[in-house]
Amino acid sequence: MRSPLPVRDGVNATRLRLPREGEWATVMDYVLHRFGHVDPDGIVGRFRGGEVVGVGGVALDEATPLGAHDFLWYYRNLPAEEPIPFTETILHRDGDLLVVDKPHFLPTTPGGRFVQESALVRLRNRLGIPDLIPMHRLDRATAGVILFSTNPDTRGAYQVLFERRQIRKEYECVSALPPGAGTGPHGPGLSGHEFPLVYRNRMAKVKGTLLSTVEDGEPNAESRVDLIRTGRSRGTHAGADVGLFRLRPHTGKTHQLRVHMAALGLGILNDPFYPVLLDKAPDDHARPLQLVARSIAFTDPLTGREVQFRSARQLLERPE
């Protein structure tokens, strides 16, 4: 359902579904019941100022009865945000696609304490494209290539590629090697694994929880893992034995690559979630998660040409 309010400051208006009936006489009473603990004066002020609208942009006021509208839209007050000191790089732009090389720590879309400091809002404001929409997402902790649609009329053609798994993604990561793995070019003794390998399991994630979990049952997540080289870290873990791996996910479960590498005994360096959830702490910009979406390739559905876009971001802990 299209919002009757335009994008403002790079951010969509918030939509709320309303009940048809209940113990509340008016729409405002219901909204105060839901969110009055956050900002009751602000809610009342929005209704009195005509800043809350229904379908077609009809303004809702203090007296609008519950049941008169199924949805409402309004603009949230934006939180104060600490700037993320890294900038996204534009790799390609045309009338249909925007391809961006996202830095670590920058979320793809607004959420929680990050609104203006998200790739989507930054780019909408920077480029003046209010209809910009990401075609997929990367974790805030993961850097690399993301595709955005710039044209609602052609968006569906690219979405079909994702639905049919016709997008070829390649990631790279750096993992600490287990004791005795050695630092030779073939990494003998890497937890008893021979590379390349395909890892499968069954994953699930409950909405509102941080971590994905592994369950018994038919696998629904698959990744191909290949060892590029081993050696000594050159970053904040300088001197440690590490491996640089190429990862090709066949499916796209939340945190899939992070879970799979941890399950192999090769947890990605600087991962605060897997294999062990660490206490919440401020971002340490000197220690980004050592995972990058290195490339995306596909047959362009509009031109029929094969295209590939590659990230230039380097993993700081990669072996020398």
Phi, psi and omega in degrees: 000126184282136180290137174283350178259139180286164172298135179234127182055035178081003187240136175289151170295151179276135178255139178231128175279135184254144175288153179284333181208168180163192184277003184257132183285324185234165175299318181297322177301318180294316180296321177296323177297319182284317191232008183297338178289345182269306186204073184298319180295321179295322179296312179299319180297323179295315179296317181292330182270004179073023184268358177250127185231158174253194179305135181082002178082015179291126181288136176258138180241189185298334186262357181301119185287148174297136182101347179283339181220148178268334182221156168223159178229146176202164176265130176284152169287128183279134179288157172290134185234140173281125181300139174274121192278039178222148186243138175288148181247132178275121180267330184199143174212130171217194184287352184238327187230146168235127180245128189232143173260101187277137176280164170301154174079347181265120177291154178289314184232163179297148177177140178060235183273002180244111176237286175299326179271061173223154183300317183298310183290319176305313185288322175302314181289320183292320187256351182068041180240088183294336180274006181298132181221133176288139179276343178198182184225156168241146172306151176304325183283345185261136176263168170128198193279130174229141175260135174240144173269132177255355187225109180302332183289333181250001185302318183299326181297324179279326178299324179299324179300319178291317181298325182265007180057043178259011173262126181259114183250142177227130179243163169230148176215160173242128180236147172289138180273146178292159180305137177083005182286334180080175182234023178288168184296337181256000176056056181300139175081022180287082180055026178077011182266147172247131184253149000286157178220161175244126181248133179229144170200182177251123184241152176213154176217127178273132180303134179093354177256155183284319194255147166277149181240160178256133182238162171285151176128185182300130180300140175232008180223133183218133178223141171261130184238129179229142178270124177274307177192164174240166180168201180261140177297149178245009184251219181291343175261031186311130178097342180286147176285125182224163175236141174260124186240148172256131184237132177233101180284135174269332176241177186227051178288153179302127178062023187305310184293323179294318178294317183293318178294321177296321180294333178278000184078021184229050182308139183291136181301140177068023176274116181277358183252317188232138003279351181235131177284118180271160176300144179298135181213159176301153178302134172255099186293346177276351183229065178290154173304132185273063180218129179224137171282096191289319183206157172227133180224148180190167171271118183297123184290344181268326183252341184079002181274147172282129180231151175216140177234134186235141176281142175262003183286138182256144175276122190295333184264008184301146182293147178287000000 
